[in-house]
Amino acid sequence: MPYRAALTRSFLRQLKKLPEDVRDRVLRAVDEILANPLSGLRFTF
């Protein structure tokens, strides 16, 4: 099940203000989170 992001206007406005290299890193991080949203979670049983 692919995930989608609902990016707010505020997020997009702030993203435009960032330098291009930082903007690319942010967008890559968002893509990575959407591809594997549970990658940073630790599960304890």
Backbone as ProteinMPNN parsed JSONL, in Angstrom:
{"seq_chain_A": "MPYRAALTRSFLRQLKKLPEDVRDRVLRAVDEILANPLSGLRFTF", "coords_chain_A": {"N_chain_A": [[0.842, -1.174, 0.0], [0.929, 1.989, -1.091], [1.978, 5.048, 0.382], [0.834, 8.434, 0.716], [1.64, 11.896, 0.806], [0.269, 14.698, 2.426], [0.942, 17.708, 1.817], [1.146, 20.81, 3.322], [0.173, 24.204, 2.512], [1.697, 26.017, 3.907], [3.998, 24.513, 4.517], [4.992, 24.122, 1.908], [5.498, 26.786, 1.164], [7.504, 27.483, 2.999], [9.402, 25.638, 2.209], [10.121, 26.578, -0.317], [11.657, 28.754, 0.398], [14.029, 27.751, 1.25], [17.514, 26.96, 0.609], [18.511, 25.447, -2.501], [19.926, 22.972, -2.298], [19.334, 22.118, 0.297], [16.575, 21.963, 0.144], [16.311, 19.828, -1.673], [17.317, 17.75, -0.064], [15.385, 17.663, 1.961], [13.09, 16.929, 0.506], [13.898, 14.432, -0.433], [14.055, 13.082, 2.015], [11.359, 13.121, 2.781], [10.297, 11.511, 0.745], [11.596, 9.109, 1.371], [10.501, 8.523, 3.886], [7.847, 8.147, 3.133], [8.11, 5.887, 1.56], [8.948, 3.961, 3.384], [7.52, 4.011, 6.109], [7.726, 2.988, 8.714], [10.34, 2.669, 9.373], [11.893, 4.022, 11.28], [10.932, 3.326, 13.739], [10.98, 1.689, 16.9], [10.144, -1.428, 17.95], [8.803, -3.043, 20.746], [8.354, -6.048, 22.421]], "CA_chain_A": [[0.0, 0.0, 0.0], [1.763, 3.198, -1.123], [1.524, 6.177, 1.187], [0.891, 9.749, 0.083], [1.816, 12.995, 1.752], [-0.567, 15.879, 2.248], [1.814, 18.82, 2.163], [0.374, 22.032, 3.516], [0.672, 25.406, 1.816], [2.747, 26.586, 4.746], [5.197, 23.705, 4.291], [5.505, 24.412, 0.57], [6.053, 28.153, 1.186], [8.783, 27.439, 3.709], [10.318, 24.845, 1.389], [10.617, 27.45, -1.388], [12.618, 29.701, 0.96], [15.279, 27.057, 1.558], [18.456, 26.79, -0.503], [18.16, 24.306, -3.348], [20.49, 21.712, -1.804], [18.577, 21.734, 1.494], [15.255, 21.587, -0.353], [16.428, 18.475, -2.22], [17.466, 16.807, 1.052], [14.088, 17.558, 2.63], [12.192, 16.16, -0.348], [14.359, 13.033, -0.405], [13.666, 12.523, 3.313], [9.913, 12.886, 2.724], [10.114, 10.331, -0.108], [12.056, 7.937, 2.11], [9.498, 8.243, 4.918], [6.661, 7.611, 2.467], [8.429, 4.546, 1.073], [9.085, 3.043, 4.505], [7.152, 4.862, 7.246], [8.011, 2.373, 10.013], [11.778, 2.4, 9.461], [12.515, 4.629, 12.447], [10.245, 2.937, 14.967], [11.456, 0.517, 17.612], [9.043, -2.206, 18.497], [9.151, -3.892, 21.88], [7.338, -7.075, 22.666]], "C_chain_A": [[0.892, 1.244, 0.0], [1.138, 4.318, -0.295], [1.652, 7.456, 0.385], [1.052, 10.791, 1.17], [0.85, 14.116, 1.404], [0.249, 17.072, 2.737], [0.988, 20.104, 2.244], [0.975, 23.187, 2.717], [1.812, 26.043, 2.595], [4.068, 25.841, 4.548], [5.817, 24.041, 2.94], [6.107, 25.811, 0.481], [7.416, 28.161, 1.857], [9.827, 26.675, 2.909], [10.929, 25.703, 0.287], [11.689, 28.411, -0.888], [13.984, 29.066, 1.225], [16.218, 27.059, 0.355], [18.161, 25.486, -1.25], [18.703, 22.974, -2.816], [19.748, 21.207, -0.571], [17.185, 21.266, 1.089], [15.27, 20.16, -0.912], [16.551, 17.436, -1.117], [16.144, 16.595, 1.773], [13.142, 16.693, 1.798], [12.604, 14.694, -0.43], [13.959, 12.361, 0.896], [12.166, 12.226, 3.339], [9.626, 11.641, 1.884], [10.507, 9.054, 0.624], [11.048, 7.543, 3.194], [8.245, 7.642, 4.286], [6.897, 6.187, 1.982], [8.478, 3.527, 2.205], [8.784, 3.794, 5.805], [7.499, 4.278, 8.615], [9.503, 2.168, 10.248], [12.423, 2.967, 10.722], [11.905, 4.216, 13.772], [10.87, 1.691, 15.579], [10.249, -0.175, 18.225], [9.542, -3.039, 19.664], [7.996, -4.845, 22.13], [7.531, -7.673, 24.026]], "O_chain_A": [[1.549, 1.522, 1.003], [-0.08, 4.499, -0.285], [2.48, 7.551, -0.521], [0.644, 10.585, 2.313], [0.643, 14.437, 0.233], [0.244, 17.398, 3.924], [0.228, 20.426, 1.331], [2.135, 23.143, 2.305], [2.772, 26.545, 2.011], [5.126, 26.46, 4.427], [7.03, 24.224, 2.839], [7.113, 26.008, -0.2], [8.364, 28.765, 1.355], [11.007, 27.027, 2.93], [12.116, 25.576, -0.014], [12.542, 28.841, -1.664], [14.977, 29.771, 1.402], [15.768, 27.15, -0.787], [17.622, 24.54, -0.675], [18.01, 21.958, -2.878], [19.555, 20.002, -0.413], [16.675, 20.285, 1.629], [14.353, 19.379, -0.657], [15.962, 16.359, -1.211], [15.816, 15.471, 2.153], [12.467, 15.818, 2.34], [11.749, 13.811, -0.49], [13.563, 11.196, 0.892], [11.748, 11.194, 3.863], [8.804, 10.81, 2.268], [9.827, 8.034, 0.51], [10.778, 6.358, 3.391], [7.648, 6.723, 4.849], [5.978, 5.368, 1.993], [8.099, 2.37, 2.022], [9.709, 4.172, 6.525], [7.559, 5.024, 9.592], [9.885, 1.546, 11.239], [13.424, 2.421, 11.185], [12.319, 4.706, 14.822], [11.242, 0.756, 14.869], [9.445, 0.438, 18.927], [10.594, -3.672, 19.573], [6.824, -4.476, 22.054], [6.775, -8.56, 24.424]]}, "name": "protein", "num_of_chains": 1, "seq": "MPYRAALTRSFLRQLKKLPEDVRDRVLRAVDEILANPLSGLRFTF"}
